[in-house]
């Protein structure tokens, strides 16, 4: 059989029976979900009149012509024949089969039958069973809800990702719909099907794709005052268009089938809608050199937002993040939070760098913050109100690391576990970044490790590198990991001071290494000549 799916299935289940085969199904317009629970499949009717008849205990209405049959199955009483427009081969478009009553409704297409949506959009709310005919979903919302089933010995071709093993396998497919924009008064109107390729606006089950299709007049897609939902948003690799997703309403991102925001381009992309709400836990990722910036408020609900990225592109959220959910920093890249955030869940830094640069409130909400694993960093110039734990190999950075200034302020307990690292930037004339305490109990290691970012460091005093401590933490065994740096730490009654006594000059170690090699070569030649004279 042939399965044509260039159109839309809005909600429902695509179910494979045993021996059914999937080969690269490509769904352009909607989402089909294949559930392992399966669906009720219809037996092949041997008789069916044009007004419908009962077969093997199933009430079915049927339209037939030239060996093609279109059935609408329902439990209970006969619901009557579906209405629609039929061509000379018995293929129907504008098919309407959604009934007002009854349960277990299903459109059943058997071998030699067909339903074609090219002549006009079909509307069927009871799903479909396909057992050898042709199901063409090339118009918008050809099947709007229910179950789509492929029975034994049928093949679906053209592009899918399947998970599971044998028999009825879990399967999730989402449509990718590209923004093209409008003309004149329809420029940048998100909630208009005409502005999307295929004339289909993406829904919560779809991915909205932004690439170079739109012209320069359509780079600010605007949802206006209409609360809008979409599954995922992707800025495609190679995109040179710089978009700003805008509007005064809430844009909800994510569903059970697809979720997240990704910038795969080398171009900076922005969101300035009033609020971005998470429909489900998801990841926002920066995967290239382009930044991803959100000035929108972010509503987590009870979901987890993972901020990820593995490139030089930086992600940032300057709007207020609220809700009961949690936040995770993953990937080797950097994300910055600069809002007075109020979310109550935890913040976990498991990879890369999270910079907290808020000017009021707490950059990480009210929950606890944990930094784990080697190479992870929590830093910034803002304030954190929750407790902070730095585990082995992880770093807490005063400032952003880009300048020998700025303070990261902690208003609660700080626990520096064994192997944890304090990182500060040192410049010339005693300039430095700072860790500042305004509350809570701070617990240091007796051999606390420090790493300095050298931005022109010199010998001399760097006072108040850590401020407002409640008591002397004991600094005599604190260590510096920078090669060639020698210094001592001291407590002045409230603050920690650093006295650097040795700082390697630029190029000193390279010159020293060359001198050592030359000396070794000279000594070896002397030794050889002396041996030859013996």
Secondary structure, DSSP 8 states (H G I E B T S, - for coil): -EEE-SS-B-SSEEEE-TT-EEEE---SS--EEE-TT--------S---TT-EEETTEEEEEEEETTEEEEEEESSS-----EEEE-TTS-EEEEE---SS-SS-EEEEETT-EEE-TTS--B-SSEEEEEBSEEE--STTSB-SSEEEE-TT-EEEE---B-SSSSS--EEE-EEEEB---SGGGTTBSS-GGGBGGG----TTEEEEESS-S-GGGSS-B-TTS-EEESEEEE-TT-----EEB-SSEEEE--SS--EEEE-SSS-EEE-SSEEEESS-EEEEE-SSS-EEE-SEEE-TT-EEEEEE-SS-EEEE-S-EESS-EEEE-SSSEEEE-S-B---S-EEE-SSEEEE--SSSBTT-SS-EEE-STT-EEEESSEE-S-EEE-TT-EEEEB-SSSS--EEEE-S-EEE-TT-EEEEEE-GGG-B-EEEESSS-EE--TT-EEEEEESS--SEEEEEEEE--SS----TT-EE-STT-EEEEEE-SSSEEEEEEE---TTHHHHHHHHHHHHHHHHHHHHHHHHHH-
